[in-house]
Amino acid sequence: MHLTETEISKLIEENIQLKTRIKQYEEAESDLSRNPKRYIELVNLLPIPVFEINLRGKVLFANEAAFKEFGYSIENIETGIHIMEVFPPEERERIEKYIADKYESNSTDVNEFILQKENGDKFNALIYSDVIVQNKRKVGLRGVVIDISQQKEYEAKIKEQHEQLSVKTAELEKMNTHLEKSENDLLELNNSKDVFFTIIAHELKSPFTSLLGITQLLELEFDEFEKEEIRRMISSIGGSAKGIFNLLEDLLGWARLQTGRIDYDPLPNDLSVIVKDAVKSCIVQANHKNIAIINKIETSCLVTCDYSMIKTVLRNLIINGIKFTPDFGKVEISAEENDEYITVKVEDTGIGLSADDIEKLFRIDIRATYIGKSSLKDTGMGLILCKGLVEKNGGEIRVESKPDKGSIFYFTLKGSIK
């Protein structure tokens, strides 16, 4: 191929320009590597590593602190050390980008990196660097390295201590909550104990006094009474005995429930069968007041519960309805399905309850009281026992009532209507 004279002249000119640029680069690199003695002595006094690199990443200068920190010698620099050699493989992509960004932005900033010594040990450090400019041209980077390994260790220890403190704080808060609950439970238990003994002392004493009085009167003056009077006295004795027995049953049932000594055997049961069984035990009391007990649970209704416990709940609610319903009234039992639960309803046409009376229900810390404007006094132990038994079976109990409008007691059990 033959070149024209013009093309040959152009190549010669480009060659001269290239040699000129190479010479300028070499002069700049030479200037960068030749540091005045005074500058070197001053930099060697610094306790932190100082370095300079050229555009290709070759280390041109490092002070004595750098040699000591990284384990290299002046001979290593003379034979040639690349900046990448002081960074572990996992950091090299970051440092390449960092150097490229530095040349692009020409900014002075600080970045944290993991560096690597000549023996392979790694440490965390901050690098402050700036672009070296000579004759208006960027020829390299200079910077300082600050070892922050100890700081990182302190931070890690502080973080660990903070986490341990957080765990301890959480444990203390949990213990404090537990202690507060225990204290409240003990206070409630103490109050319950006081009311329990008050009920035993007062509510059992009164019917026993009446019972003893009648029996003593019969014993002393039996021949003076007519048969009808004796029959009434015996009936009164029987009524008092039943009242005492029922109260004792409720008290003992509640006590066993509180101490965990009550048998609990949850099984699938037909609710209609439990209701019929409970109604049978209340017929005598209902007939005595001409009160109709209406069982609307005819459909097979399967519930998971302890048979004996729920029978006790139903019996107490029915007896309660009979007690506070005037003669010729009614007590009605029904049920409806709500999601996975059956809501049992015991409704009466009795004297009803005021808002104040409702607030007193299901609470052991409230003493015996007269219900509404009636002369009927009730300890409330039966309803307290009902609440405990229903909750033991995983349900809830509540009441809706207004004075002279009767009452409706609701409680829930897990189950379904077929």
Phi, psi and omega per residue, in radians:
M1 nan 2.293 -3.111
H2 -1.825 2.297 3.108
L3 -1.662 2.545 3.077
T4 -1.375 2.894 -3.141
E5 -1.087 -0.661 3.140
T6 -1.138 -0.724 -3.126
E7 -1.181 -0.666 3.107
I8 -1.126 -0.723 3.132
S9 -1.101 -0.699 -3.130
K10 -1.156 -0.734 3.121
L11 -1.118 -0.712 3.111
I12 -1.083 -0.704 -3.125
E13 -1.159 -0.763 3.129
E14 -1.129 -0.645 3.114
N15 -1.124 -0.720 3.114
I16 -1.115 -0.743 3.141
Q17 -1.115 -0.686 3.138
L18 -1.146 -0.768 3.109
K19 -1.087 -0.660 3.127
T20 -1.103 -0.774 -3.129
R21 -1.142 -0.705 3.108
I22 -1.091 -0.743 3.134
K23 -1.104 -0.741 3.122
Q24 -1.095 -0.721 3.125
Y25 -1.095 -0.792 -3.135
E26 -1.131 -0.665 3.096
E27 -1.127 -0.735 3.136
A28 -1.118 -0.738 3.128
E29 -1.151 -0.660 3.105
S30 -1.129 -0.737 3.104
D31 -1.094 -0.666 -3.123
L32 -1.160 -0.647 -3.089
S33 -1.435 -0.332 3.111
R34 -1.634 1.739 3.111
N35 -1.732 2.360 3.077
P36 -0.962 2.514 -3.108
K37 -0.990 -0.717 -3.121
R38 -1.080 -0.707 3.128
Y39 -1.129 -0.765 -3.132
I40 -1.101 -0.765 3.137
E41 -1.084 -0.715 -3.141
L42 -1.130 -0.799 -3.121
V43 -1.154 -0.581 3.130
N44 -1.200 -0.302 3.088
L45 -1.324 -0.357 -3.109
L46 -1.211 2.430 -3.110
P47 -1.448 0.031 -3.115
I48 -2.076 2.632 -3.140
P49 -1.095 2.375 3.040
V50 -2.169 2.437 -3.087
F51 -2.485 2.792 2.978
E52 -2.421 2.410 3.093
I53 -2.255 2.753 3.082
N54 -1.610 -3.045 -3.069
L55 -1.133 -0.448 3.140
R56 -1.493 -0.046 3.108
G57 1.610 0.071 3.132
K58 -1.323 2.360 3.108
V59 -1.331 2.074 -3.132
L60 -1.703 -0.456 -3.109
F61 -2.661 2.523 3.011
A62 -2.626 2.413 3.135
N63 -1.421 3.054 -3.063
E64 -1.065 -0.627 3.117
A65 -1.080 -0.594 3.123
A66 -1.182 -0.763 3.104
F67 -1.048 -0.738 -3.112
K68 -1.176 -0.730 -3.094
E69 -1.187 -0.789 -3.022
F70 -1.652 -0.262 3.104
G71 1.474 0.213 3.104
Y72 -1.637 2.978 3.110
S73 -2.185 2.982 3.128
I74 -1.067 -0.546 3.120
E75 -1.104 -0.608 3.116
N76 -1.094 -0.665 3.123
I77 -1.195 -0.698 -3.129
E78 -1.129 -0.660 3.118
T79 -1.379 -0.336 3.057
G80 1.941 1.989 3.055
I81 -2.103 2.248 3.066
H82 -1.573 2.541 -3.085
I83 -1.018 -0.505 -3.120
M84 -1.157 -0.361 -3.117
E85 -1.186 -0.343 3.136
V86 -1.681 0.209 3.080
F87 -2.180 2.399 3.082
P88 -1.193 2.773 -3.088
P89 -0.904 -0.657 -3.074
E90 -1.228 -0.237 -3.121
E91 -1.813 -0.145 -2.974
R92 -1.185 -0.611 3.100
E93 -1.131 -0.677 3.107
R94 -1.143 -0.774 -3.088
I95 -1.211 -0.576 3.077
E96 -1.087 -0.781 3.118
K97 -1.147 -0.687 3.135
Y98 -1.052 -0.816 -3.121
I99 -1.138 -0.737 3.132
A100 -1.089 -0.739 3.121
D101 -1.138 -0.623 3.131
K102 -1.091 -0.828 -3.141
Y103 -1.129 -0.505 -3.111
E104 -1.361 -0.759 -3.048
S105 -1.634 -0.421 -3.141
N106 1.052 0.580 -3.099
S107 -1.787 2.731 3.053
T108 -1.792 1.987 3.129
D109 -2.536 -3.088 -3.097
V110 -2.203 2.482 3.106
N111 -2.445 2.639 3.116
E112 -1.752 2.322 3.139
F113 -2.394 2.876 2.931
I114 -1.720 2.165 3.137
L115 -1.909 2.880 -3.074
Q116 -2.294 2.277 3.130
K117 -1.412 3.000 -3.103
E118 -1.065 -0.538 3.141
N119 -1.524 0.039 3.092
G120 1.708 -0.180 3.107
D121 -1.141 2.488 -3.129
K122 -1.944 2.651 3.079
F123 -2.683 2.719 3.097
N124 -1.506 2.453 -3.123
A125 -2.642 2.719 2.992
L126 -1.757 2.397 3.108
I127 -2.052 2.087 3.008
Y128 -1.764 2.185 -3.093
S129 -2.475 2.821 3.128
D130 -2.580 2.674 3.131
V131 -1.364 2.381 3.064
I132 -1.559 2.162 -3.136
V133 -2.067 2.202 3.078
Q134 -2.310 2.344 -3.104
N135 0.881 0.720 3.098
K136 1.137 0.362 3.127
R137 -2.189 2.470 3.096
K138 -1.379 2.133 -3.075
V139 -2.090 -0.084 -3.130
G140 2.940 -2.905 3.121
L141 -2.280 2.561 2.962
R142 -2.261 2.648 -3.130
G143 -2.958 3.108 3.107
V144 -2.199 2.667 -3.139
V145 -2.070 2.234 3.119
I146 -2.044 2.016 3.140
D147 -1.231 2.119 3.130
I148 -2.044 0.397 -3.125
S149 -1.033 -0.782 -3.134
Q150 -1.124 -0.706 3.104
Q151 -1.066 -0.728 3.116
K152 -1.105 -0.686 3.099
E153 -1.097 -0.761 3.105
Y154 -1.075 -0.758 3.137
E155 -1.082 -0.732 3.125
A156 -1.108 -0.726 3.121
K157 -1.151 -0.733 3.128
I158 -1.106 -0.735 3.116
K159 -1.095 -0.765 3.131
E160 -1.098 -0.775 3.127
Q161 -1.120 -0.668 3.113
H162 -1.109 -0.748 3.117
E163 -1.129 -0.736 3.112
Q164 -1.104 -0.711 3.121
L165 -1.117 -0.689 3.121
S166 -1.101 -0.728 3.126
V167 -1.120 -0.787 3.125
K168 -1.092 -0.723 3.129
T169 -1.084 -0.771 3.119
A170 -1.078 -0.715 3.126
E171 -1.128 -0.733 3.124
L172 -1.131 -0.715 3.111
E173 -1.105 -0.711 3.111
K174 -1.120 -0.761 3.119
M175 -1.113 -0.707 3.141
N176 -1.101 -0.755 3.101
T177 -1.082 -0.738 3.131
H178 -1.110 -0.728 3.130
L179 -1.141 -0.716 3.114
E180 -1.099 -0.746 3.118
K181 -1.122 -0.738 3.127
S182 -1.075 -0.720 3.133
E183 -1.109 -0.779 3.128
N184 -1.124 -0.708 3.113
D185 -1.103 -0.703 3.125
L186 -1.153 -0.716 3.103
L187 -1.089 -0.770 3.130
E188 -1.131 -0.708 3.122
L189 -1.125 -0.701 3.126
N190 -1.134 -0.753 3.089
N191 -1.095 -0.737 3.138
S192 -1.080 -0.712 3.133
K193 -1.088 -0.762 -3.136
D194 -1.080 -0.792 3.140
V195 -1.162 -0.679 3.136
F196 -0.996 -0.855 -3.137
F197 -1.221 -0.528 3.078
T198 -1.135 -0.730 3.114
I199 -1.084 -0.800 3.132
I200 -1.061 -0.766 -3.065
A201 -1.184 -0.735 -3.015
H202 -1.736 -0.821 -3.028
E203 -1.293 -0.470 3.077
L204 -1.503 -0.512 -3.106
K205 -1.133 -0.750 -3.069
S206 -1.087 -0.907 3.125
P207 -1.156 -0.548 3.094
F208 -1.176 -0.653 3.100
T209 -1.081 -0.767 3.120
S210 -1.142 -0.739 -3.127
L211 -1.097 -0.809 3.141
L212 -1.147 -0.651 -3.140
G213 -1.110 -0.779 -3.130
I214 -1.157 -0.797 -3.120
T215 -1.110 -0.660 3.127
Q216 -1.160 -0.690 3.130
L217 -1.124 -0.744 3.104
L218 -1.108 -0.691 -3.119
E219 -1.142 -0.696 -3.054
L220 -1.460 -0.601 -3.010
E221 -2.234 0.592 -3.068
F222 -0.994 -0.759 -3.075
D223 -1.226 -0.273 -3.102
E224 -1.473 -0.245 -3.047
F225 -1.700 2.574 3.026
E226 -1.337 2.816 -3.128
K227 -1.025 -0.693 -3.109
E228 -1.141 -0.666 3.112
E229 -1.161 -0.709 3.113
I230 -1.108 -0.705 3.125
R231 -1.056 -0.743 3.129
R232 -1.128 -0.678 3.121
M233 -1.131 -0.755 3.128
I234 -1.104 -0.703 3.109
S235 -1.091 -0.700 3.110
S236 -1.132 -0.700 3.090
I237 -1.079 -0.776 3.134
G238 -1.074 -0.734 3.124
G239 -1.100 -0.757 3.121
S240 -1.124 -0.728 3.141
A241 -1.103 -0.730 3.117
K242 -1.121 -0.725 3.122
G243 -1.069 -0.768 3.124
I244 -1.116 -0.762 -3.130
F245 -1.077 -0.792 -3.139
N246 -1.104 -0.716 3.130
L247 -1.137 -0.735 3.102
L248 -1.092 -0.722 3.104
E249 -1.035 -0.782 3.137
D250 -1.134 -0.763 -3.136
L251 -1.095 -0.805 -3.124
L252 -1.196 -0.670 3.088
G253 -1.089 -0.769 3.117
W254 -1.125 -0.727 -3.138
A255 -1.100 -0.764 3.124
R256 -1.116 -0.673 3.137
L257 -1.122 -0.721 -3.120
Q258 -1.199 -0.575 -3.098
T259 -1.650 0.011 3.110
G260 1.286 0.373 -3.097
R261 -1.786 0.266 3.131
I262 -1.708 2.402 3.134
D263 -1.234 2.354 -3.140
Y264 -2.279 2.005 -3.067
D265 -2.312 1.404 -3.097
P266 -1.287 2.173 3.134
L267 -2.455 2.800 3.026
P268 -1.136 2.171 -3.108
N269 -2.314 2.618 3.050
D270 -1.447 1.983 -3.072
L271 -1.059 -0.640 -3.118
S272 -1.069 -0.592 3.118
V273 -1.213 -0.740 3.132
I274 -1.097 -0.728 -3.129
V275 -1.102 -0.811 3.133
K276 -1.040 -0.697 3.118
D277 -1.120 -0.740 -3.137
A278 -1.179 -0.702 -3.128
V279 -1.083 -0.699 -3.138
K280 -0.973 -0.663 -3.082
S281 -1.334 -0.086 -3.105
C282 -1.998 -0.006 -3.044
I283 -1.048 -0.755 -3.086
V284 -1.047 -0.833 3.141
Q285 -1.107 -0.668 -3.135
A286 -1.183 -0.775 -3.141
N287 -1.102 -0.593 -3.138
H288 -1.049 -0.525 -3.134
K289 -1.949 0.193 -3.114
N290 0.942 0.743 3.132
I291 -1.771 2.265 -3.130
A292 -1.484 2.278 3.038
I293 -1.817 2.002 -3.066
I294 -1.875 2.052 3.124
N295 -1.767 1.892 -3.127
K296 -1.644 0.048 3.140
I297 -1.593 1.442 3.123
E298 -1.677 -0.597 -3.136
T299 -1.187 2.557 3.083
S300 -1.132 2.061 -3.078
C301 -2.155 1.928 -3.051
L302 -1.600 2.172 3.113
V303 -2.247 2.622 3.069
T304 -1.728 1.973 -3.069
C305 -2.876 3.016 2.981
D306 -1.513 2.046 -3.030
Y307 -0.940 -0.894 -3.057
S308 -1.099 -0.718 -3.120
M309 -1.106 -0.824 -3.088
I310 -1.232 -0.553 3.033
K311 -1.084 -0.741 3.112
T312 -1.080 -0.732 3.114
V313 -1.051 -0.871 -3.126
L314 -1.099 -0.769 3.134
R315 -1.040 -0.799 -3.130
N316 -1.113 -0.729 -3.131
L317 -1.178 -0.687 3.115
I318 -1.163 -0.829 3.111
I319 -1.040 -0.699 3.117
N320 -1.071 -0.760 3.116
G321 -1.109 -0.736 3.124
I322 -1.091 -0.737 -3.073
K323 -1.072 -0.704 -3.038
F324 -1.823 0.298 3.069
T325 -1.930 2.254 3.111
P326 -1.074 2.852 3.127
D327 -0.948 2.545 3.109
F328 1.220 0.351 3.066
G329 -1.578 -2.805 3.139
K330 -2.617 2.696 3.028
V331 -2.194 2.206 -3.026
E332 -2.104 2.331 3.132
I333 -2.029 2.243 3.123
S334 -2.527 3.043 -3.137
A335 -2.649 2.649 3.053
E336 -2.498 2.689 -3.074
E337 -1.630 2.320 3.075
N338 -2.330 1.838 -3.086
D339 0.953 -2.093 -3.102
E340 -1.639 0.130 -3.067
Y341 -2.075 2.694 2.992
I342 -1.885 2.217 3.076
T343 -1.729 2.032 3.125
V344 -1.634 2.364 -3.090
K345 -2.147 2.208 3.059
V346 -2.052 1.918 -3.017
E347 -2.038 2.393 3.115
D348 -2.212 2.905 3.101
T349 -1.857 0.645 -3.036
G350 -1.438 -2.803 -3.021
I351 -1.328 -0.210 3.104
G352 1.334 3.118 -3.082
L353 -2.322 2.518 3.023
S354 -1.446 2.954 3.101
A355 -1.051 -0.657 3.120
D356 -1.131 -0.724 3.118
D357 -1.108 -0.717 -3.133
I358 -1.091 -0.667 3.124
E359 -1.084 -0.466 -3.083
K360 -1.495 -0.237 -3.088
L361 -1.236 2.703 3.058
F362 1.116 0.290 -3.091
R363 -2.098 2.155 -3.133
I364 -1.308 -0.359 -3.087
D365 -1.448 0.005 3.101
I366 -1.802 2.211 -3.100
R367 -1.312 2.967 3.131
A368 -0.924 2.507 -3.068
T369 -2.573 2.788 3.028
Y370 -1.449 2.354 -3.088
I371 -1.516 2.168 3.129
G372 0.961 -2.373 -3.128
K373 -1.717 0.130 -3.095
S374 -1.397 2.957 3.095
S375 -1.656 0.141 -3.117
L376 -1.445 2.149 -3.139
K377 -1.806 2.426 -3.081
D378 -2.429 2.380 3.123
T379 -1.337 -0.427 -3.098
G380 1.415 0.029 -3.098
M381 -1.114 -0.590 3.139
G382 -1.083 -0.765 3.138
L383 -1.241 -0.610 3.090
I384 -1.090 -0.741 3.092
L385 -1.120 -0.719 3.114
C386 -1.013 -0.795 -3.129
K387 -1.042 -0.818 -3.136
G388 -1.092 -0.698 -3.111
L389 -1.242 -0.697 3.115
V390 -1.124 -0.783 3.130
E391 -1.137 -0.604 3.085
K392 -1.072 -0.532 3.130
N393 -1.630 0.262 3.042
G394 1.391 0.313 -3.126
G395 -2.005 -3.029 3.102
E396 -2.310 2.705 3.131
I397 -2.286 2.491 3.125
R398 -2.665 3.012 -3.112
V399 -2.441 2.537 2.986
E400 -2.156 2.281 -3.100
S401 -2.877 2.681 2.997
K402 -2.435 2.621 3.132
P403 -0.955 2.314 3.112
D404 1.172 0.204 -3.128
K405 -2.069 0.148 -3.124
G406 1.369 3.135 -3.109
S407 -2.345 2.611 3.038
I408 -2.224 2.073 3.065
F409 -1.758 2.258 3.113
Y410 -1.999 2.442 2.918
F411 -2.533 2.678 -3.032
T412 -1.977 2.622 3.054
L413 -2.475 2.626 3.082
K414 -1.266 2.269 3.130
G415 2.913 -2.940 -3.134
S416 -2.697 2.722 3.090
I417 -1.721 2.209 -3.118
K418 -1.323 nan nan
